[in-house]
Amino acid sequence: MGTRFLRHFFEPRTVAVVGASEKAHSIGGLVIRNLDDAGFRGSVWAVNPKGYSTVFGHPCVSHIRDLPETPDLAVVASPPHTLPKVIGQLGRVGVKAALVLSAGSYLDDARAGHESIRDRMLAAARESGIRVLGPECMGLIVPGRKLNASYASQLVKAGKVAYLGQSGMLGNAMIDWAAGRGIGFSHLITVGDSVDVMLPDLLDYINQYAPTQAILLHLERIQDALHFMTALRDASRHRLVLTIKSGRTPESDLSNLPPTPGIANRDVVFDAAFSRAGVVRVNDSDELFDALMTLSQMKPLKGDRLAIVSNGLGPAMLAIDKLISAGGRLAAFSEKTHDALCEGDFDMSKPGENPVDLGGNATPETFVEALEIVAADPGVDAVLVVHAPTRLAPSKATAEALIDNRKRFRRNLLTSWMGLESALDARHACSVAGIPTYVSPEKAVKAFMHMVDYQRVQALLQETPPSLPFATTSDIRGECRELIRLAKAEGRDSLSHSETAQVLEAYGIPVAPGQYVQTPEEGAASAARVEGPMALKVVHEGNCVPFRYRRHPHKLSAGLLQDLTSPEQVAAGIAQLGDKVREKFPDTDVREFCLQPMQRGKHSLQVCAGITRDPVFGPVIVFGIGGYKVNVLADRQVALPPLNMTLAADVVGRTHAARLIREHSSDPERDLDRLCELLVKLSQMASDLLELRGLELNPLLLNRDGVIAVDFAMDLGTPARFAIMPYPEELREWVTLKNGMEVEVRPIRAEDAPLITSFHTQLSEESIRFRYFHNKSDLTQRDLSILSHINYDRQMAFIAEHQKPDGGKEMLGVVRVWNDPDNIRTEFSIIVRDDMKGQGLGSLLMNKMIAYCKSVGTLEMIGKIMVDNHPMRALMKHLGFRCRYNMEEQVVDAVLRLNEPQSEWQRHRLESLPD
């Protein structure tokens, strides 16, 4: 539903509370008291059919229609059975936002032929377009606007961290925890079991309009993976996002969704999604609270090198163990730091080295002096102080010394005051002073690693991947889609072994040479042409399904015979396997028999790769150790398509298979690259063949000659919906310019970063100024990431690419658009290489982008043009844009209507009126 009317939730001038009274247990009454306690400056009214004149000093009316004016926000705390009626009445008087706090266990029950309360609420909301947040939500709090429309138990301090959650009780716990440490929030919202406004909508709004430095996200379920991932990826580009997900185990998962084939625990798919979005995941509520402290009190890190200063070696070693096991690095001191520590006689155990053990007789002054030396080392990114109380250095006195001298420390400081009684005062003092503090060294290290992990996932997303090793053609896609169409026309939901082999070979994945036969006689004839021992597999409906593992795979029921050496053995094997299938599965038809040479020798490693479909995130790429006599699920790693070589390398690198390759392969980089290429091809296959539900290559042999798929299975389903929109191959086209040059116009991809860099170097200063509104001589790595790693759900960029005589490619021009989350407006930019002007390339790119934006339903295209950019102004006039001078920004605004609005709200947005 987007951000429509969400401003009314976050910036109301007037609030009506439906169901409020002065009774002790009235939720509506609690909301009014919280509004008063927060200092809300607007008007507040109560609505209660009991006929009260006032509620806690605020006017009260009996009916919604009796309100003196239409409130910006309605908070609903009436009995659950009244909710559809209340939502309808609010919509009819023009209310745009309703916050529903009411809860009940029967909201989803459909009784006596009526729809459920939830369905009737949604239907009532759609009649008028009112946005509904809830039911079962705690409410929302915006301390900066003195708004507390919730039943929270205490006031919330203003801060720069937004908390968005799905559990009201966890939100209450977060408020209480933060209050005890003086930590504030910019926004605090729980959606409960909302029927309309969802977490992605709130993410989009906060990302667009809120001055928030970080977002904490609590998830129980995801309803629209594409919307969720799009909003999450956009948010993480601009601020730090941490998330916690409940329902990680089958026992705590209340979604009632079917399992994901080939994946033992679906939670690993959430891990892959969060990593792909550039988000850091915390595992439990303790970590979430610690992460909140870290976020609100630490400056951004520059690296992952941690120094430890302690008054005992034992606690410091605990911290080191946690740091190394979590993938962090212990900082190595410079020679200058080493000499300074030795001269000061600070270290009792390892003079001049990390960790710095000050010993049990260290005074607060000693801590300060040692910290100043360590924090000045350029090879240190953060310093952890681990302190156990002693008579010479009580916890509180040491904490006060650090606080008083904190400006002398040039690095982020984390503290762990060990103990309970005397350490409490030290922790409180540090919390009040804004220094992160933790109850144990291990927790401090874990909090530090959250910040490090954030850097890592962001760096991975900004890496420029190498060029793709493989590209599909329309002929390849057409051939494979026809195989799938014919199979479905025959009523089959899987491809045969031979058909799957055709698909794999079409996508450049080698398969073991095989011959497909139907009878013992055909098998004997084929066997006569095969040299060496052979393997025979029966293919029937039961074993054409991927990720179906048997308890005893070595038995005959697995449908495989090995080491057959003669045509007679092959003929007998076909009869034997056919009889066994008819005996064990009488209703199953044998499709074919596959005869292959045995694949032995060459020191092959068995791996498994494939595509599965998750009920939440859609297609998922899987990879790990292969074979049927091992637990293949134990090493399985997953990733969301589409993949490039960099993302594929991250997946492969996390597996036990990668460690084996690094240890035993004669050329590890070659073998790892082959596996990455394989995963990229599978990703392309998933994007091209939407009805492909599952594909398993197991075993897949890797040796010095390459990779070869020995056994495989593919099944079919309904067209997939991706969590991350794949590369739009269908938008590629080839055109001829006025000068006869052949050009491909296609969507940009992450691999195009080198093309962008070369293109930028060939632009004149004037062209760069016209595009960026200032001189930009070089593009940073972040610039390249933003320009090439685009989200096709909300952005599009078409480049004009020409192949040079030497086979290399060059970029001639590019046009871009950025859509708002509601697809109302899109802002464009265009730049063409100076030597290509006058060839019609600008018109070509703009017309292609205009047609694309019209096709996706965007209402208006806008752009800002420098006043002296006369060629661009002429092009806009030629294309039908309305151009007007913007005195405030001193630019020309170019506007083109693409589609007509379908609702009043869209019209208001287009006319820039308050919604």
PATORRO-578212 format. One line per 2 residues: number of its first residue (from 1); for each residue x, y, z of C-alpha. Coordinates in steps of 0.05 Angstrom, whole numbers, padded with zeros to 5 digits. Layout:
<rs>
NUM) X/Y/Z; ...
</rs>
This chain:
<rs>
1) 00000/00000/00000; 00060/00047/00005
3) 00066/00111/00046; -00004/00137/00029
5) -00031/00179/00087; 00024/00156/00134
7) 00041/00228/00150; -00024/00231/00190
9) 00003/00177/00237; 00070/00212/00250
11) 00051/00286/00246; -00021/00293/00272
13) -00047/00361/00295; -00110/00331/00324
15) -00124/00263/00354; -00190/00227/00371
17) -00188/00167/00419; -00246/00120/00407
19) -00266/00079/00468; -00231/00122/00520
21) -00256/00128/00591; -00229/00144/00660
23) -00235/00072/00684; -00172/00043/00713
25) -00164/-00010/00658; -00185/00032/00598
27) -00133/00027/00543; -00161/00090/00511
29) -00155/00126/00577; -00081/00106/00581
31) -00070/00134/00511; -00100/00202/00531
33) -00057/00205/00593; 00005/00187/00552
35) -00011/00242/00502; -00017/00291/00559
37) 00047/00267/00593; 00086/00272/00528
39) 00063/00345/00520; 00023/00336/00456
41) 00007/00406/00431; -00054/00390/00388
43) -00127/00379/00404; -00149/00313/00435
45) -00220/00287/00437; -00250/00224/00466
47) -00307/00184/00435; -00349/00140/00481
49) -00422/00121/00473; -00431/00124/00549
51) -00441/00200/00543; -00384/00226/00585
53) -00374/00301/00579; -00298/00297/00588
55) -00245/00243/00595; -00184/00266/00635
57) -00201/00338/00619; -00211/00329/00544
59) -00279/00337/00509; -00317/00273/00497
61) -00372/00259/00446; -00418/00199/00440
63) -00410/00187/00366; -00355/00195/00314
65) -00400/00239/00272; -00405/00288/00331
67) -00331/00305/00330; -00321/00381/00323
69) -00274/00370/00264; -00242/00313/00226
71) -00182/00289/00267; -00116/00274/00233
73) -00107/00210/00273; -00158/00164/00306
75) -00135/00117/00361; -00184/00059/00367
77) -00191/00021/00433; -00262/-00004/00427
79) -00284/-00077/00434; -00260/-00121/00376
81) -00330/-00137/00349; -00342/-00062/00336
83) -00278/-00051/00296; -00306/-00058/00225
85) -00363/-00010/00241; -00315/00040/00274
87) -00267/00038/00215; -00324/00050/00167
89) -00350/00110/00207; -00281/00141/00212
91) -00271/00134/00138; -00339/00167/00123
93) -00322/00229/00163; -00256/00236/00126
95) -00205/00208/00176; -00142/00185/00139
97) -00106/00145/00193; -00132/00097/00246
99) -00088/00065/00300; -00123/00003/00326
101) -00100/-00022/00394; -00157/-00071/00406
103) -00140/-00145/00408; -00176/-00211/00409
105) -00163/-00284/00396; -00222/-00290/00349
107) -00205/-00235/00299; -00193/-00286/00244
109) -00254/-00328/00259; -00310/-00328/00207
111) -00377/-00341/00240; -00448/-00353/00218
113) -00433/-00341/00145; -00399/-00274/00159
115) -00327/-00257/00141; -00277/-00251/00198
117) -00269/-00186/00236; -00202/-00175/00203
119) -00230/-00183/00132; -00288/-00136/00148
121) -00240/-00084/00176; -00199/-00086/00112
123) -00261/-00081/00069; -00285/-00021/00109
125) -00217/00013/00102; -00216/00003/00027
127) -00284/00037/00018; -00256/00104/00040
129) -00180/00094/00032; -00167/00103/00107
131) -00101/00072/00129; -00105/00024/00188
133) -00046/00006/00233; -00066/-00053/00276
135) -00103/-00088/00308; -00062/-00114/00367
137) -00010/-00059/00362; 00019/-00022/00421
139) 00013/00045/00385; 00066/00093/00361
141) 00112/00142/00395; 00149/00201/00363
143) 00185/00236/00420; 00211/00292/00377
145) 00139/00313/00362; 00116/00301/00434
147) 00070/00246/00408; 00057/00184/00450
149) -00005/00150/00423; 00006/00084/00458
151) -00007/00046/00522; 00067/00045/00540
153) 00081/00048/00614; 00129/00106/00614
155) 00155/00166/00576; 00205/00157/00519
157) 00266/00201/00511; 00280/00232/00442
159) 00338/00200/00404; 00363/00180/00335
161) 00345/00106/00333; 00278/00081/00304
163) 00247/00017/00331; 00197/-00019/00286
165) 00169/-00084/00312; 00113/-00134/00308
167) 00106/-00148/00382; 00076/-00097/00430
169) 00105/-00131/00492; 00175/-00131/00464
171) 00166/-00058/00447; 00145/-00045/00520
173) 00207/-00082/00544; 00251/-00041/00497
175) 00222/00024/00525; 00235/00003/00597
177) 00305/-00021/00582; 00323/00043/00544
179) 00294/00087/00599; 00339/00054/00650
181) 00400/00073/00608; 00378/00142/00584
183) 00373/00120/00512; 00321/00152/00466
185) 00284/00138/00402; 00264/00179/00341
187) 00205/00132/00329; 00177/00071/00365
189) 00122/00033/00330; 00094/-00037/00335
191) 00047/-00061/00280; 00017/-00121/00317
193) -00024/-00162/00268; -00038/-00104/00222
195) -00089/-00111/00166; -00063/-00053/00124
197) -00001/-00014/00144; 00058/-00062/00144
199) 00130/-00057/00165; 00156/-00043/00094
201) 00108/00016/00090; 00136/00044/00155
203) 00208/00031/00132; 00195/00070/00069
205) 00165/00129/00107; 00221/00133/00158
207) 00274/00125/00104; 00243/00183/00065
209) 00223/00232/00119; 00256/00216/00186
211) 00324/00242/00211; 00341/00173/00238
213) 00412/00147/00243; 00394/00074/00255
215) 00335/00027/00253; 00321/-00033/00298
217) 00273/-00082/00267; 00236/-00138/00302
219) 00203/-00190/00256; 00156/-00247/00267
221) 00132/-00257/00196; 00138/-00228/00126
223) 00078/-00223/00081; 00105/-00191/00017
225) 00179/-00209/00008; 00189/-00164/-00053
227) 00161/-00102/-00018; 00199/-00120/00046
229) 00266/-00131/00012; 00259/-00068/-00031
231) 00244/-00025/00029; 00299/-00058/00071
233) 00352/-00050/00017; 00334/00023/00007
235) 00337/00036/00082; 00404/00001/00092
237) 00436/00044/00038; 00427/00106/00081
239) 00430/00082/00153; 00449/00024/00197
241) 00394/-00029/00204; 00394/-00085/00256
243) 00341/-00138/00258; 00318/-00194/00304
245) 00273/-00249/00279; 00231/-00293/00324
247) 00204/-00361/00301; 00273/-00386/00283
249) 00258/-00459/00299; 00201/-00503/00273
251) 00172/-00504/00343; 00167/-00428/00348
253) 00146/-00416/00276; 00072/-00400/00276
255) 00066/-00384/00202; 00039/-00453/00183
257) 00076/-00448/00117; 00101/-00511/00082
259) 00175/-00529/00089; 00227/-00506/00039
261) 00250/-00567/-00001; 00324/-00583/00010
263) 00331/-00537/00071; 00326/-00566/00140
265) 00312/-00500/00175; 00281/-00442/00137
267) 00316/-00392/00183; 00378/-00396/00140
269) 00338/-00364/00083; 00324/-00304/00129
271) 00398/-00300/00144; 00412/-00297/00069
273) 00359/-00244/00058; 00385/-00199/00114
275) 00456/-00206/00089; 00434/-00189/00018
277) 00399/-00127/00043; 00461/-00102/00080
279) 00428/-00113/00147; 00460/-00140/00211
281) 00421/-00194/00248; 00421/-00203/00323
283) 00402/-00270/00352; 00366/-00255/00418
285) 00336/-00199/00459; 00399/-00190/00500
287) 00438/-00176/00436; 00383/-00130/00413
289) 00387/-00087/00476; 00463/-00087/00472
291) 00460/-00068/00399; 00414/-00010/00415
293) 00465/00016/00464; 00521/00007/00414
295) 00481/00042/00359; 00461/00102/00401
297) 00529/00114/00433; 00584/00092/00384
299) 00612/00129/00325; 00618/00091/00259
301) 00676/00042/00258; 00733/00045/00207
303) 00754/-00027/00214; 00750/-00091/00255
305) 00814/-00084/00297; 00801/-00086/00372
307) 00849/-00069/00428; 00836/-00093/00499
309) 00858/-00059/00563; 00845/-00097/00627
311) 00867/-00102/00699; 00874/-00178/00693
313) 00895/-00226/00638; 00839/-00276/00651
315) 00781/-00230/00632; 00820/-00203/00572
317) 00831/-00274/00546; 00756/-00287/00550
319) 00745/-00226/00506; 00798/-00250/00457
321) 00767/-00319/00451; 00699/-00288/00435
323) 00730/-00239/00386; 00767/-00291/00345
325) 00710/-00341/00345; 00664/-00286/00319
327) 00711/-00269/00262; 00742/-00205/00290
329) 00815/-00185/00293; 00860/-00168/00352
331) 00895/-00103/00336; 00971/-00105/00327
333) 01005/-00046/00360; 01054/-00001/00323
335) 01125/00004/00346; 01111/00072/00376
337) 01054/00044/00418; 01095/-00016/00438
339) 01152/00028/00462; 01106/00076/00499
341) 01073/00019/00537; 01140/-00012/00555
343) 01169/00054/00578; 01109/00067/00622
345) 01115/-00002/00652; 01040/-00013/00641
347) 01036/-00085/00620; 01044/-00140/00671
349) 01038/-00201/00626; 01056/-00184/00554
351) 01094/-00118/00555; 01077/-00074/00495
353) 01028/-00124/00465; 00953/-00131/00458
355) 00918/-00145/00506; 00946/-00095/00555
357) 00944/-00126/00625; 00951/-00069/00676
359) 00949/-00117/00734; 00907/-00117/00798
361) 00943/-00057/00828; 00925/-00011/00769
363) 00895/00055/00792; 00843/00096/00753
365) 00899/00142/00731; 00938/00083/00703
367) 00877/00063/00661; 00871/00133/00633
369) 00945/00137/00614; 00946/00068/00581
371) 00881/00082/00544; 00908/00147/00516
373) 00968/00111/00487; 00928/00053/00458
375) 00873/00096/00429; 00924/00138/00392
377) 00950/00078/00352; 00928/00083/00278
379) 00922/00007/00276; 00867/00006/00328
381) 00793/00017/00310; 00762/00010/00379
383) 00785/-00003/00451; 00751/-00049/00501
385) 00762/-00035/00574; 00752/-00096/00618
387) 00752/-00081/00692; 00744/-00123/00755
389) 00737/-00083/00820; 00797/-00077/00867
391) 00812/-00035/00928; 00862/00007/00888
393) 00813/00017/00830; 00740/00013/00850
395) 00694/00006/00790; 00658/00072/00800
397) 00722/00112/00810; 00753/00082/00748
399) 00690/00096/00707; 00690/00168/00730
401) 00763/00175/00710; 00748/00149/00640
403) 00688/00195/00633; 00726/00257/00656
405) 00782/00243/00606; 00742/00215/00548
407) 00763/00271/00501; 00834/00246/00505
409) 00815/00179/00473; 00814/00182/00396
411) 00778/00116/00385; 00710/00086/00402
413) 00710/00062/00473; 00671/00001/00500
415) 00671/-00018/00573; 00655/-00081/00612
417) 00650/-00072/00687; 00651/-00143/00714
419) 00613/-00159/00777; 00546/-00140/00805
421) 00547/-00098/00868; 00602/-00047/00858
423) 00598/-00051/00782; 00526/-00026/00778
425) 00546/00046/00794; 00601/00044/00742
427) 00554/00018/00688; 00502/00070/00705
429) 00554/00126/00702; 00579/00104/00634
431) 00508/00097/00607; 00491/00167/00629
433) 00556/00193/00598; 00541/00158/00532
435) 00597/00106/00536; 00573/00036/00516
437) 00578/-00011/00575; 00565/-00086/00581
439) 00559/-00136/00637; 00612/-00183/00608
441) 00672/-00179/00561; 00638/-00229/00514
443) 00576/-00184/00507; 00620/-00124/00493
445) 00656/-00162/00438; 00590/-00186/00409
447) 00565/-00114/00405; 00630/-00093/00372
449) 00623/-00148/00321; 00553/-00124/00303
451) 00584/-00060/00279; 00639/-00099/00243
453) 00588/-00144/00209; 00550/-00084/00185
455) 00613/-00058/00151; 00625/-00125/00119
457) 00556/-00134/00089; 00557/-00062/00064
459) 00626/-00072/00033; 00603/-00136/-00001
461) 00544/-00099/-00032; 00589/-00044/-00057
463) 00641/-00089/-00089; 00645/-00087/-00165
465) 00635/-00159/-00190; 00675/-00185/-00249
467) 00640/-00192/-00316; 00589/-00247/-00323
469) 00617/-00313/-00350; 00553/-00331/-00387
471) 00493/-00295/-00418; 00430/-00328/-00443
473) 00399/-00313/-00510; 00326/-00311/-00531
475) 00337/-00377/-00567; 00362/-00412/-00504
477) 00304/-00385/-00463; 00254/-00404/-00516
479) 00280/-00475/-00523; 00277/-00488/-00448
481) 00209/-00455/-00439; 00181/-00499/-00495
483) 00205/-00562/-00458; 00169/-00538/-00396
485) 00106/-00520/-00435; 00102/-00589/-00467
487) 00112/-00624/-00400; 00056/-00584/-00368
489) 00012/-00596/-00428; 00020/-00670/-00415
491) -00001/-00660/-00343; 00068/-00670/-00314
493) 00097/-00629/-00257; 00169/-00649/-00269
495) 00217/-00658/-00327; 00247/-00725/-00343
497) 00321/-00739/-00333; 00335/-00729/-00407
499) 00295/-00664/-00411; 00331/-00636/-00350
501) 00397/-00653/-00383; 00377/-00612/-00444
503) 00361/-00552/-00400; 00427/-00557/-00363
505) 00467/-00562/-00427; 00430/-00503/-00456
507) 00454/-00461/-00397; 00526/-00485/-00405
509) 00526/-00535/-00347; 00562/-00599/-00369
511) 00525/-00664/-00355; 00553/-00735/-00354
513) 00544/-00767/-00422; 00484/-00812/-00419
515) 00439/-00854/-00463; 00365/-00859/-00449
517) 00330/-00925/-00464; 00262/-00957/-00452
519) 00273/-01032/-00458; 00326/-01084/-00439
521) 00341/-01094/-00513; 00354/-01019/-00524
523) 00397/-01019/-00461; 00440/-01077/-00485
525) 00450/-01044/-00552; 00471/-00978/-00519
527) 00516/-01013/-00470; 00556/-01044/-00526
529) 00577/-00973/-00547; 00601/-00953/-00477
531) 00672/-00967/-00454; 00687/-00986/-00382
533) 00640/-00997/-00323; 00571/-00966/-00326
535) 00517/-00939/-00280; 00443/-00951/-00292
537) 00388/-00908/-00263; 00313/-00918/-00269
539) 00274/-00853/-00278; 00203/-00852/-00253
541) 00155/-00801/-00225; 00179/-00813/-00154
543) 00252/-00796/-00166; 00243/-00738/-00215
545) 00231/-00693/-00155; 00291/-00654/-00127
547) 00310/-00654/-00054; 00275/-00719/-00038
549) 00324/-00758/00005; 00315/-00831/00025
551) 00332/-00860/00092; 00373/-00916/00060
553) 00399/-00888/-00006; 00447/-00946/-00019
555) 00389/-00996/-00025; 00358/-01017/-00090
557) 00297/-00973/-00076; 00341/-00914/-00094
559) 00337/-00938/-00167; 00411/-00942/-00182
561) 00458/-00998/-00202; 00533/-00986/-00209
563) 00594/-01020/-00240; 00556/-01058/-00294
565) 00607/-01085/-00343; 00569/-01119/-00400
567) 00507/-01110/-00444; 00477/-01171/-00411
569) 00484/-01141/-00341; 00452/-01076/-00366
571) 00393/-01113/-00397; 00383/-01153/-00333
573) 00390/-01089/-00292; 00335/-01055/-00332
575) 00288/-01113/-00320; 00307/-01116/-00246
577) 00297/-01042/-00234; 00232/-01040/-00273
579) 00204/-01098/-00233; 00226/-01066/-00167
581) 00191/-01001/-00184; 00127/-01037/-00204
583) 00130/-01077/-00139; 00143/-01019/-00092
585) 00105/-00964/-00130; 00050/-00999/-00169
587) 00017/-00933/-00189; 00081/-00903/-00216
589) 00101/-00905/-00289; 00174/-00915/-00309
591) 00193/-00859/-00356; 00262/-00882/-00379
593) 00328/-00913/-00359; 00392/-00872/-00360
595) 00457/-00908/-00376; 00522/-00871/-00360
597) 00596/-00888/-00357; 00620/-00891/-00285
599) 00651/-00824/-00264; 00711/-00843/-00223
601) 00783/-00820/-00215; 00811/-00750/-00225
603) 00807/-00738/-00150; 00735/-00711/-00156
605) 00699/-00674/-00101; 00624/-00686/-00096
607) 00584/-00623/-00086; 00510/-00607/-00091
609) 00478/-00545/-00122; 00408/-00526/-00143
611) 00347/-00482/-00139; 00291/-00489/-00089
613) 00230/-00447/-00074; 00215/-00417/-00006
615) 00142/-00400/00010; 00164/-00330/00035
617) 00223/-00309/-00008; 00210/-00349/-00072
619) 00269/-00378/-00111; 00332/-00393/-00070
621) 00400/-00418/-00094; 00431/-00475/-00053
623) 00502/-00501/-00051; 00544/-00548/-00008
625) 00575/-00616/00000; 00542/-00669/-00044
627) 00529/-00743/-00047; 00475/-00787/-00019
629) 00512/-00822/00037; 00525/-00760/00078
631) 00480/-00709/00110; 00480/-00659/00052
633) 00438/-00610/00092; 00493/-00599/00144
635) 00537/-00559/00096; 00483/-00526/00054
637) 00488/-00451/00043; 00435/-00410/00010
639) 00428/-00343/-00027; 00373/-00303/-00059
641) 00379/-00294/-00135; 00399/-00257/-00176
643) 00472/-00272/-00163; 00535/-00243/-00192
645) 00606/-00271/-00185; 00620/-00233/-00121
647) 00556/-00256/-00087; 00567/-00327/-00111
649) 00638/-00326/-00083; 00610/-00306/-00015
651) 00562/-00366/-00016; 00615/-00416/-00038
653) 00666/-00389/00011; 00622/-00404/00072
655) 00618/-00479/00058; 00661/-00538/00081
657) 00670/-00554/00007; 00709/-00489/-00002
659) 00756/-00507/00055; 00769/-00575/00024
661) 00784/-00542/-00043; 00833/-00493/-00012
663) 00869/-00549/00024; 00872/-00602/-00030
665) 00863/-00571/-00099; 00923/-00560/-00144
667) 00890/-00495/-00167; 00840/-00471/-00114
669) 00823/-00405/-00148; 00806/-00440/-00214
671) 00760/-00490/-00179; 00726/-00438/-00136
673) 00713/-00395/-00197; 00682/-00455/-00233
675) 00634/-00464/-00175; 00617/-00390/-00175
677) 00603/-00392/-00249; 00557/-00451/-00238
679) 00517/-00413/-00185; 00511/-00352/-00231
681) 00484/-00397/-00286; 00433/-00428/-00238
683) 00412/-00358/-00217; 00402/-00339/-00290
685) 00362/-00403/-00301; 00316/-00386/-00242
687) 00305/-00316/-00270; 00290/-00340/-00341
689) 00247/-00401/-00325; 00194/-00376/-00277
691) 00157/-00442/-00274; 00219/-00479/-00250
693) 00202/-00497/-00178; 00263/-00539/-00159
695) 00327/-00564/-00189; 00379/-00608/-00155
697) 00447/-00627/-00183; 00472/-00681/-00137
699) 00524/-00707/-00143; 00560/-00653/-00181
701) 00633/-00674/-00192; 00689/-00622/-00189
703) 00758/-00642/-00213; 00815/-00616/-00255
705) 00773/-00620/-00319; 00717/-00577/-00291
707) 00648/-00592/-00263; 00600/-00644/-00288
709) 00530/-00660/-00265; 00520/-00735/-00255
711) 00450/-00737/-00228; 00396/-00685/-00229
713) 00322/-00673/-00222; 00275/-00615/-00238
715) 00203/-00602/-00219; 00154/-00549/-00241
717) 00103/-00503/-00208; 00067/-00438/-00214
719) 00107/-00377/-00238; 00154/-00354/-00184
721) 00153/-00286/-00150; 00223/-00262/-00132
723) 00243/-00227/-00068; 00294/-00187/-00108
725) 00273/-00168/-00178; 00319/-00203/-00228
727) 00353/-00171/-00287; 00300/-00152/-00339
729) 00328/-00188/-00400; 00265/-00173/-00440
731) 00282/-00098/-00441; 00344/-00107/-00483
733) 00341/-00082/-00555; 00388/-00067/-00613
735) 00384/-00003/-00654; 00422/00034/-00708
737) 00441/00107/-00697; 00441/00162/-00750
739) 00515/00151/-00763; 00503/00076/-00776
741) 00532/00053/-00710; 00500/-00010/-00681
743) 00482/-00001/-00608; 00450/-00044/-00555
745) 00404/-00008/-00507; 00396/-00049/-00443
747) 00385/-00043/-00368; 00448/-00030/-00328
749) 00477/-00085/-00284; 00528/-00087/-00227
751) 00582/-00113/-00273; 00580/-00048/-00313
753) 00620/-00008/-00262; 00684/-00009/-00306
755) 00642/00016/-00365; 00616/00073/-00322
757) 00686/00092/-00300; 00712/00094/-00372
759) 00650/00131/-00395; 00659/00184/-00341
761) 00731/00197/-00362; 00708/00214/-00433
763) 00658/00267/-00411; 00674/00341/-00415
765) 00672/00385/-00353; 00609/00418/-00380
767) 00573/00351/-00389; 00591/00330/-00318
769) 00567/00396/-00291; 00501/00391/-00328
771) 00491/00320/-00300; 00515/00328/-00227
773) 00506/00404/-00220; 00579/00409/-00199
775) 00647/00386/-00224; 00659/00313/-00207
777) 00725/00292/-00235; 00726/00221/-00206
779) 00675/00170/-00183; 00685/00137/-00115
781) 00672/00064/-00101; 00607/00084/-00067
783) 00588/00126/-00128; 00599/00065/-00173
785) 00559/00021/-00127; 00500/00069/-00127
787) 00503/00077/-00203; 00510/00004/-00221
789) 00477/-00035/-00164; 00405/-00013/-00175
791) 00340/-00040/-00148; 00298/-00056/-00210
793) 00235/-00052/-00168; 00242/00023/-00158
795) 00298/00045/-00204; 00317/00035/-00276
797) 00377/00055/-00318; 00385/00042/-00392
799) 00454/00046/-00423; 00473/00050/-00496
801) 00530/00001/-00508; 00573/-00006/-00571
803) 00620/-00063/-00588; 00687/-00037/-00612
805) 00726/-00070/-00669; 00774/-00104/-00619
807) 00715/-00138/-00585; 00713/-00092/-00525
809) 00652/-00053/-00506; 00641/00021/-00492
811) 00584/00060/-00461; 00556/00118/-00502
813) 00501/00145/-00457; 00455/00129/-00399
815) 00386/00150/-00375; 00362/00137/-00303
817) 00299/00142/-00262; 00286/00138/-00187
819) 00214/00121/-00168; 00183/00141/-00102
821) 00156/00082/-00061; 00084/00096/-00083
823) 00103/00100/-00157; 00073/00170/-00162
825) 00133/00207/-00189; 00199/00186/-00219
827) 00259/00232/-00226; 00302/00225/-00287
829) 00373/00242/-00308; 00407/00232/-00375
831) 00478/00241/-00401; 00507/00226/-00470
833) 00580/00223/-00488; 00602/00289/-00520
835) 00625/00257/-00585; 00558/00222/-00594
837) 00514/00284/-00591; 00472/00298/-00652
839) 00461/00223/-00667; 00392/00219/-00637
841) 00417/00180/-00577; 00387/00226/-00525
843) 00317/00220/-00556; 00325/00145/-00563
845) 00343/00136/-00490; 00289/00183/-00464
847) 00235/00152/-00507; 00254/00082/-00482
849) 00251/00106/-00410; 00185/00142/-00420
851) 00154/00079/-00449; 00181/00037/-00392
853) 00154/00084/-00338; 00086/00086/-00371
855) 00084/00010/-00372; 00097/00004/-00297
857) 00042/00054/-00280; 00084/00114/-00258
859) 00042/00177/-00260; 00093/00232/-00273
861) 00165/00240/-00295; 00204/00300/-00270
863) 00275/00326/-00278; 00317/00387/-00260
865) 00357/00421/-00315; 00410/00475/-00308
867) 00388/00540/-00339; 00446/00543/-00388
869) 00436/00471/-00411; 00401/00492/-00475
871) 00407/00426/-00514; 00372/00389/-00457
873) 00317/00441/-00452; 00305/00435/-00527
875) 00302/00359/-00522; 00251/00363/-00465
877) 00208/00411/-00506; 00212/00363/-00565
879) 00190/00304/-00521; 00129/00342/-00494
881) 00154/00361/-00424; 00126/00423/-00390
883) 00185/00466/-00369; 00182/00521/-00316
885) 00235/00561/-00280; 00245/00543/-00207
887) 00267/00608/-00173; 00283/00575/-00107
889) 00333/00525/-00135; 00350/00567/-00197
891) 00339/00508/-00245; 00287/00490/-00297
893) 00237/00437/-00276; 00215/00391/-00332
895) 00150/00352/-00320; 00115/00300/-00363
897) 00048/00267/-00346; 00053/00192/-00361
899) -00011/00163/-00333; -00074/00193/-00302
901) -00086/00186/-00226; -00136/00133/-00206
903) -00154/00161/-00137; -00162/00227/-00100
905) -00100/00212/-00060; -00057/00205/-00123
907) -00086/00270/-00150; -00068/00305/-00084
909) 00003/00279/-00088; 00011/00301/-00160
911) -00014/00371/-00143; 00032/00373/-00082
913) -00026/00384/-00035; -00024/00357/00037
915) -00053/00286/00035
</rs>
